[in-house]
Amino acid sequence: MSWFIVLIAFLLASIKTTNNKNPSVSVVIPAYNEEKTVAKIVTVIKKIDYVNEILVVDDGSTDNTVKEAISAGSKVISHKSNLGKGAAIKTGFKNTKSDIVAFIDADISNLTSKKVDNIIKPILEGKTDITKTKFARESGRVTELTAKPLLKFFFPEIVFEQPLSGQFAGKRTALNKIKFEKDYGVDVGIVLDADIHGIRIQEVDIGNIKHDMSPLSDLNKMANEVVRTIINRAVEYGRVTMMDTLGNYIRMAIMGLSLIILGLFTIFFVQPIPLFLGSIIAVIGVILTIYYVIKLVSKSFNILKKGSRGSILKSFLKMHFPFLVCGLILILMLTTFMSATTINDGVISVEPTSRNLIIFSHPDQQQTISVRGPYTVDSAIENETNFLRIPQDALTTMQMDIGDTIELGDTTYSVNETRPGEANTLRIPSDARRYLDVSSGDVISNSRLNRIFDSSIISHTINSSNLNNSTVLKENFQIFDHKSNETEVNITLNGKHIKTISGSFKNDSQYTLSDNGNIIGKFNGNNIKNNETLKFYSGDNVIELSFNDSMNETTSSQFLSSNKNSFIEFYTN
């Protein structure tokens, strides 16, 4: 048994040792006539304990670069002639086998181990797949005048501070996907390929570096090679097509959508423009949109097939966003029109209705912002000739609730809740529909409810936690289409606040309170105008009313005066 435990422990130790194995690191130093600094670069890098290999790639030097590199302890591979920085980097990469490869210029006179550490450590720590550097320097003319403007135009998602940095490192698995340019285009090529292939790339700051300033002739050559690399990648990855052909398709598709929207508006809202003209505009828009959307989808698909879908999405979104917004507006318009379309006797009628944004200002109301309606009128359910089924949003607008009664002409109806799945359906008996002058299938916006139910008398039951089960409190008011000044009424019963209700009073009218059908008190407009507090007595009950008539709000509900019904009715046992 003991040998089995020892075997398991050995296997676990082996697995742990394998998992903790540090990745190998190689440093490649491309050099061309750098006899003054190459030995110092090698010496600095040798001090870093996790670097397993240093390789200087001599790119056809004519001075003592090779001798200095060997004397400093580096391996050297030489090109017979000068092939360019990118070619030297490619040679160095092919001749190393490490998991991570870093590339350091041979002409940096103030290189330190910390600077090299900053380049390699983020990869060792798993934070990124490739690092590129930024640093303080006096040069950068090629970057600012050529690289950045072209990158911003063709690859707007790339926002590195110094896309041409010179020093970089990467995992071998990531660098295997990179196409190394043979010349000065190698730096920007790495950035572009990493972006296109979705490889993680991080810009690291290595502080100030000192190296020889390139003469103007070299800068001209460098600029040409950088421009060529960016343009070639833009063509290869479909960015030229995006900016030219794709951009034109998007503009024309937006034009088509805009014509459809313009046509619909002229058909439904602009009376002076003939119907046939609006229809022609809309049809032309439909033809343009379909044609260019097909071309747009086809071309976009071809671009995405090139393996650039990871990074190109940002650019695609920026380019396609106006088209998508325009399309969304059209969809919302069409769905609005379709939802408001009715067909009666072969006649198509479209009545677009707003969703009616309702903003409340009273703290005792549960919602502060609500979106309501529109509502569709339908016939009553069988055997419900004395019931109205009204959606909760509509009830809230008319200050009603389930269980209230509504008087339409000489008939009183009870208010019931809507059935499941009919949240915006008004079920009204035929006699009530005739009185309200509405028909089944009519669509009523929330703002029209008060106009439809104008002059209807409502008996509303007031609910309060301070009312016992033996007491019922009701308020009676009338719905009016016009607005009038609102007054708050605070109701107190036996010292307990019951409810704050609101509505309008007439200055020249008298109002009554009743308990079990018997009038227990009266008041008039002057009492309200003076914001008086009134007390009324009924048996052992003391009812107190206080008014706040200084509000700047308006309401469409008007409390009933005494010649109709009591303003407030108490029913107590």
C-alpha positions in Angstrom: 0.0 0.0 0.0 2.9 2.4 0.9 4.4 2.0 -2.6 1.0 3.1 -4.1 1.0 6.3 -2.1 4.6 7.0 -3.0 3.7 6.6 -6.7 0.7 8.9 -6.5 2.8 11.6 -4.7 5.5 11.2 -7.4 2.9 11.7 -10.2 1.4 14.8 -8.5 4.9 16.3 -8.0 5.6 15.6 -11.7 2.4 17.4 -12.7 3.1 20.3 -10.5 6.6 20.6 -11.8 5.3 20.5 -15.4 2.7 23.2 -14.7 5.2 25.5 -13.0 7.7 25.3 -15.8 8.6 28.8 -16.9 8.4 29.6 -20.6 11.7 30.0 -22.4 12.7 33.4 -23.6 15.0 34.4 -26.5 16.1 38.0 -27.4 16.9 38.8 -31.0 19.0 41.9 -31.8 18.9 43.0 -35.4 22.1 45.0 -36.1 23.6 46.9 -39.0 27.0 48.6 -38.4 26.4 49.0 -34.6 29.9 48.2 -33.3 29.7 51.0 -30.8 26.6 49.8 -28.9 25.9 46.1 -29.7 28.2 44.7 -27.1 26.6 46.8 -24.4 23.1 45.7 -25.5 24.2 42.0 -25.2 25.8 42.6 -21.8 22.6 44.3 -20.4 20.4 41.4 -21.6 22.7 38.7 -20.2 22.0 40.1 -16.7 18.4 39.0 -17.0 18.1 35.6 -15.4 15.0 34.4 -17.3 16.5 35.0 -20.8 17.6 31.7 -22.2 19.1 32.8 -25.5 20.6 35.9 -27.1 20.9 36.1 -30.9 22.4 39.0 -32.8 21.4 39.0 -36.5 24.1 40.9 -38.5 22.4 42.4 -41.5 25.5 42.7 -43.7 27.5 45.0 -41.5 30.8 46.3 -42.8 32.3 47.3 -39.4 33.2 45.2 -36.3 29.5 44.5 -35.3 30.0 40.7 -35.5 33.3 40.7 -33.5 31.8 42.9 -30.7 28.7 40.8 -30.4 30.7 37.5 -30.2 33.0 39.0 -27.6 30.1 40.0 -25.5 28.9 36.4 -25.5 26.1 36.4 -28.1 25.4 34.0 -30.8 25.6 35.6 -34.3 23.9 34.9 -37.6 25.0 37.0 -40.6 23.3 38.1 -43.8 25.8 38.3 -46.7 24.2 41.7 -47.7 22.0 44.3 -46.1 18.4 43.0 -46.5 16.6 45.3 -44.1 15.5 45.4 -40.4 12.4 43.2 -41.1 14.5 40.6 -42.8 16.9 40.4 -39.8 13.9 40.1 -37.4 12.5 37.3 -39.5 15.8 35.5 -39.6 16.2 35.8 -35.9 12.7 34.5 -35.2 13.2 31.4 -37.5 16.5 30.6 -35.7 15.1 30.6 -32.2 12.9 28.0 -30.5 11.9 29.7 -27.3 8.3 30.2 -26.2 8.7 34.0 -26.1 10.8 36.0 -28.4 11.8 39.7 -27.8 13.3 42.0 -30.5 15.6 44.8 -29.2 17.4 47.4 -31.4 21.2 47.3 -31.3 21.7 51.1 -31.3 20.1 52.0 -27.9 22.9 53.6 -25.8 21.0 53.7 -22.5 19.3 50.3 -22.5 18.8 48.8 -19.0 17.5 45.5 -17.7 14.4 47.3 -16.3 13.5 48.5 -19.8 13.8 44.9 -21.2 11.9 43.7 -18.2 9.0 46.0 -19.0 8.9 44.6 -22.5 8.9 40.9 -21.6 7.2 40.7 -18.1 3.6 41.4 -19.3 3.8 38.3 -21.5 5.4 36.1 -18.8 2.6 37.2 -16.5 -0.1 36.3 -19.0 -1.4 39.8 -19.4 -1.0 39.9 -23.2 0.3 38.0 -26.2 2.5 40.7 -27.8 4.0 43.9 -26.3 5.1 46.9 -28.2 6.9 49.9 -26.7 6.4 53.6 -26.3 9.1 55.9 -25.0 10.1 59.5 -24.8 12.2 60.6 -27.7 12.9 63.6 -29.9 12.1 61.9 -33.2 8.8 60.4 -34.4 8.3 62.5 -37.5 7.4 59.4 -39.6 4.9 58.3 -36.9 3.1 61.6 -36.6 3.1 62.6 -40.3 2.5 59.3 -42.0 1.6 56.3 -39.8 -1.0 57.9 -37.5 -3.0 59.7 -40.2 -3.2 56.5 -42.3 -4.0 54.3 -39.4 -6.8 56.6 -38.3 -8.3 56.5 -41.7 -8.0 52.8 -42.5 -7.8 51.2 -39.0 -9.6 53.6 -36.6 -9.7 51.0 -33.9 -5.9 51.1 -33.5 -5.2 53.9 -31.0 -1.6 53.3 -29.9 0.5 56.3 -28.9 3.5 55.1 -30.8 2.6 52.5 -33.5 6.2 52.6 -34.8 8.2 51.6 -31.7 11.1 49.5 -32.8 11.1 47.2 -29.7 8.6 44.4 -29.2 8.1 40.9 -27.9 5.6 38.1 -28.3 4.6 34.6 -27.7 5.8 32.3 -30.5 2.3 31.1 -31.1 1.2 34.6 -31.7 4.2 35.7 -33.8 3.7 32.7 -36.1 0.5 34.4 -37.4 2.4 37.6 -38.2 3.8 38.4 -41.6 7.2 40.1 -41.1 8.0 42.8 -43.6 11.6 42.9 -44.8 12.1 46.6 -44.1 11.0 49.4 -41.8 7.4 48.4 -42.3 7.9 45.5 -39.9 6.8 47.4 -36.8 3.5 48.7 -38.1 2.9 45.3 -39.9 3.1 43.5 -36.6 0.6 45.9 -35.0 -1.8 45.6 -38.0 -1.6 41.8 -38.2 -2.1 41.4 -34.4 -5.2 43.6 -34.6 -6.7 41.8 -37.6 -6.1 38.3 -36.1 -7.5 39.3 -32.7 -4.2 38.9 -30.9 -3.8 40.7 -27.6 -1.3 43.5 -27.9 -0.3 45.9 -25.2 1.7 49.1 -25.4 4.3 49.4 -22.6 6.2 52.4 -21.5 10.0 51.9 -21.2 10.9 55.5 -20.5 13.5 57.5 -22.3 15.9 55.9 -24.8 18.8 57.3 -26.7 19.9 56.3 -30.2 21.2 57.9 -33.3 18.9 60.2 -35.1 18.2 59.0 -38.6 19.1 61.4 -41.5 16.4 62.9 -43.6 17.2 60.5 -46.5 16.6 57.5 -44.2 13.4 59.0 -42.9 12.2 59.3 -46.4 12.9 55.7 -47.0 11.3 54.7 -43.7 8.2 56.7 -44.5 7.8 55.1 -47.9 8.1 51.6 -46.4 5.6 52.4 -43.6 3.1 53.9 -46.0 3.5 50.9 -48.4 2.9 48.4 -45.5 -0.3 50.2 -44.3 -1.7 50.6 -47.7 -1.0 46.9 -48.6 -2.6 45.8 -45.4 -5.6 48.0 -46.0 -6.1 46.5 -49.4 -5.5 43.0 -48.1 -7.9 43.3 -45.2 -10.6 45.1 -47.2 -10.3 48.5 -45.6 -9.9 50.3 -48.9 -13.1 48.6 -50.0 -14.8 49.6 -46.7 -13.9 53.3 -47.2 -14.7 53.5 -50.9 -17.2 50.9 -52.2 -18.7 49.9 -48.9 -19.0 53.5 -47.8 -20.9 54.4 -51.1 -23.2 51.4 -50.6 -24.0 52.6 -47.1 -24.7 56.2 -48.2 -27.0 55.0 -51.0 -28.8 52.6 -48.6 -29.4 55.4 -46.1 -30.7 57.5 -49.0 -33.2 54.7 -49.8 -34.3 54.5 -46.2 -34.7 58.2 -46.0 -36.9 58.3 -49.1 -39.1 55.6 -47.6 -39.5 57.6 -44.4 -40.1 60.8 -46.4 -42.7 59.0 -48.5 -44.6 57.7 -45.5 -44.6 61.1 -43.8 -46.0 62.7 -46.9 -48.7 60.0 -47.2 -49.9 60.2 -43.6 -49.1 63.6 -42.4 -48.4 66.1 -45.2 -51.8 67.0 -46.7 -50.7 69.4 -49.5 -48.5 66.7 -51.2 -50.6 64.4 -53.4 -50.9 60.8 -52.3 -49.5 59.4 -55.5 -46.3 61.6 -55.1 -45.7 60.3 -51.6 -46.2 56.7 -52.8 -43.8 57.2 -55.7 -41.1 58.6 -53.3 -41.6 55.6 -51.0 -41.4 53.1 -53.8 -38.2 54.6 -55.2 -36.8 54.4 -51.6 -37.8 50.7 -51.3 -36.0 49.9 -54.7 -32.8 51.8 -53.7 -32.7 50.3 -50.2 -33.2 46.7 -51.4 -30.6 47.0 -54.2 -27.9 48.6 -52.1 -28.6 46.5 -49.0 -28.0 43.4 -51.1 -24.8 44.8 -52.4 -23.8 46.0 -48.9 -24.4 42.6 -47.3 -22.6 40.8 -50.1 -19.5 43.0 -49.9 -19.4 43.0 -46.1 -19.5 39.2 -46.1 -16.6 39.1 -48.5 -14.6 41.4 -46.3 -15.4 39.4 -43.2 -14.3 36.2 -44.9 -10.7 37.4 -45.0 -10.3 36.6 -41.4 -10.6 40.1 -40.1 -13.9 39.8 -38.3 -12.4 40.1 -34.8 -11.0 43.6 -35.1 -13.0 44.9 -38.0 -16.3 44.9 -36.0 -15.5 48.3 -34.4 -14.9 49.9 -37.8 -18.0 48.1 -39.2 -20.1 49.5 -36.4 -18.8 53.0 -36.9 -19.5 52.9 -40.7 -22.8 51.0 -40.5 -24.2 52.9 -37.4 -26.0 55.7 -39.4 -27.6 53.0 -41.6 -28.7 50.9 -38.6 -30.2 54.0 -36.8 -32.1 55.0 -40.0 -33.3 51.4 -40.4 -34.5 51.3 -36.8 -36.4 54.6 -37.2 -38.2 53.1 -40.3 -39.0 49.9 -38.4 -40.5 51.8 -35.5 -42.6 53.9 -38.0 -43.9 50.9 -39.8 -44.8 49.0 -36.6 -46.6 52.1 -35.3 -48.6 52.4 -38.6 -49.4 48.7 -38.7 -50.5 48.6 -35.1 -52.9 51.5 -35.8 -54.3 50.2 -39.1 -57.9 49.1 -39.3 -59.8 47.8 -42.4 -63.6 48.4 -42.5 -65.7 47.6 -45.6 -62.5 47.5 -47.8 -61.3 50.9 -46.5 -57.9 51.0 -44.9 -57.6 53.5 -42.0 -54.4 54.4 -40.2 -54.6 56.3 -37.0 -51.1 56.6 -35.4 -51.4 57.3 -31.7 -48.7 58.4 -29.3 -47.6 56.3 -26.3 -48.4 59.4 -24.1 -45.7 60.0 -21.6 -47.4 60.8 -18.2 -45.4 62.6 -15.5 -46.8 62.7 -12.0 -46.0 65.3 -9.5 -47.7 64.0 -6.4 -45.7 62.0 -3.8 -48.7 59.9 -2.8 -49.0 58.5 -6.3 -46.9 55.3 -6.8 -45.3 56.1 -10.2 -43.4 59.1 -11.2 -43.1 58.3 -14.9 -45.5 56.1 -16.9 -46.0 55.2 -20.5 -49.7 54.4 -21.3 -52.0 53.4 -24.1 -53.2 53.3 -26.8 -56.3 51.3 -26.0 -58.5 49.3 -28.4 -62.3 49.3 -27.9 -64.1 45.9 -28.0 -67.5 44.6 -27.1 -68.5 43.4 -23.7 -68.3 39.8 -22.6 -71.6 37.9 -22.8 -73.9 38.6 -19.7 -71.7 41.7 -18.7 -74.1 44.4 -19.9 -73.6 46.3 -16.6 -69.8 46.0 -16.5 -66.9 48.0 -18.1 -63.5 46.2 -18.3 -61.0 49.1 -18.3 -57.2 48.7 -18.3 -55.3 49.7 -15.2 -53.4 52.4 -17.0 -56.6 54.0 -18.2 -58.1 53.8 -14.7 -55.0 55.6 -13.3 -55.4 58.4 -15.9 -59.0 58.9 -14.9 -58.3 58.5 -11.2 -60.4 55.4 -10.9 -59.9 51.9 -9.6 -61.4 48.4 -9.9 -64.7 48.2 -8.1 -65.6 51.9 -8.8 -68.9 52.7 -10.6 -69.3 55.0 -13.6 -72.5 56.7 -14.6 -73.0 57.1 -18.3 -76.3 58.9 -19.0 -79.0 57.2 -17.0 -77.1 53.9 -16.5 -74.5 53.0 -13.9 -71.8 50.5 -14.7 -69.4 48.7 -12.4 -65.7 48.8 -13.4 -64.0 45.4 -13.7 -60.4 44.4 -14.4 -59.3 43.3 -17.9 -58.9 39.7 -18.8 -55.4 38.1 -19.2 -53.8 39.1 -22.4 -56.0 42.2 -22.8 -53.9 44.7 -21.0 -54.9 47.5 -23.4 -58.4 46.5 -24.3 -61.5 48.5 -23.3 -64.5 46.1 -23.2 -67.7 48.3 -23.3 -71.3 47.2 -23.6 -73.2 48.3 -26.7 -75.4 50.9 -24.9 -72.3 52.4 -23.3 -70.5 52.5 -26.7 -73.4 54.3 -28.2 -73.4 56.9 -25.4 -69.6 57.4 -25.7 -69.8 57.4 -29.5 -67.2 54.8 -30.0 -67.2 51.5 -31.9 -65.5 48.2 -31.6 -62.0 48.3 -33.1 -61.5 52.0 -32.4 -58.0 52.9 -31.1 -58.0 55.5 -28.3 -54.9 57.2 -27.2 -54.4 57.9 -23.4 -54.8 61.6 -24.0 -58.3 61.1 -25.5 -59.7 59.2 -22.5 -61.1 62.3 -20.8 -62.6 63.5 -24.0 -64.3 60.1 -24.6 -65.6 59.9 -20.9 -66.4 63.6 -20.6 -69.2 64.4 -18.1 -69.2 60.8 -16.7 -69.8 60.6 -13.0 -67.5 58.4 -11.0 -68.0 56.9 -7.5 -64.5 56.0 -6.3 -63.8 53.9 -3.2 -60.9 55.3 -1.1 -58.6 52.7 0.3 -56.5 53.3 3.4 -54.8 51.2 6.0 -56.3 53.6 8.7 -59.9 52.6 7.8 -61.3 49.7 9.7 -63.3 46.9 8.0 -66.6 48.4 9.1 -66.0 51.8 7.4 -66.2 52.5 3.6 -65.2 55.9 2.2 -66.1 57.1 -1.3 -65.5 60.2 -3.3 -67.7 61.4 -6.1 -66.4 63.4 -9.0 -67.1 64.1 -12.7 -64.6 63.7 -15.6 -64.3 66.7 -17.8 -62.3 67.1 -21.0 -61.2 70.6 -20.0 -58.6 71.3 -17.3 -59.2 73.3 -14.1 -57.1 74.3 -11.1 -56.4 71.4 -8.7 -57.0 71.4 -5.0 -55.6 68.8 -2.5 -58.0 67.6 0.2 -56.6 65.9 3.3 -59.1 63.6 5.0 -58.8 62.7 8.7 -61.1 60.3 10.6 -60.9 60.3 14.5 -57.4 61.8 14.4 -56.0 59.4 11.9 -55.0 60.6 8.4 -57.0 58.6 5.8 -56.1 59.9 2.4 -55.1 62.9 0.4 -57.3 63.2 -2.7 -57.2 65.8 -5.4 -59.7 67.4 -7.9 -61.3 70.8 -8.6 -64.1 72.7 -6.9 -66.4 75.4 -8.3 -66.2 78.6 -6.4 -70.0 79.2 -6.6 -71.1 75.7 -5.5 -71.9 74.0 -2.3 -70.6 70.6 -1.3 -71.8 68.1 1.3 -70.6 65.1 3.3 -72.8 62.2 4.2 -72.7 59.2 6.5 -74.9 56.3 5.6 -76.9 58.5 3.3 -77.5 61.3 5.8 -75.9 64.7 5.2 -73.6 65.6 8.1 -72.0 68.8 6.9 -71.7 71.4 4.1 -69.0 73.8 2.8 -68.5 76.1 -0.2 -65.9 77.6 -2.4 -64.8 80.3 0.1 -63.9 77.7 2.7 -61.7 76.0 0.1 -60.2 79.3 -1.2 -59.2 80.3 2.3 -57.6 76.9 2.9 -59.7 76.3 6.0 -59.7 73.2 8.1 -63.3 71.9 8.7 -64.6 69.4 11.2 -67.8 67.3 10.9 -69.4 65.1 13.4 -71.5 61.9 13.0 -72.1 59.9 16.2 -68.8 59.1 17.7 -66.9 59.9 14.5 -65.0 63.2 13.9 -64.2 63.9 10.2 -61.7 66.6 9.4 -61.0 68.1 6.0 -58.2 70.5 5.2 -57.6 72.1 1.8 -54.5 73.2 -0.2 -55.7 75.5 -3.0 -52.3 77.0 -3.7 -51.1 74.3 -6.2 -50.1 75.2 -9.7 -51.4 71.9 -11.1 -54.5 71.3 -13.2 -56.9 68.4 -13.3 -59.7 67.0 -15.4 -61.7 65.6 -12.4 -64.3 67.9 -10.7 -65.8 67.0 -7.4 -69.6 66.7 -7.3 -71.6 69.5 -5.7 -74.6 68.9 -3.4 -77.2 69.2 -6.1 -76.0 65.9 -7.5 -74.3 63.7 -4.9 -72.3 64.2 -1.8 -68.7 65.1 -2.3 -67.7 62.4 0.2 -69.8 59.5 1.5 -69.1 57.5 4.6 -70.7 54.2 5.3 -70.2 52.9 8.9 -71.7 50.1 10.9 
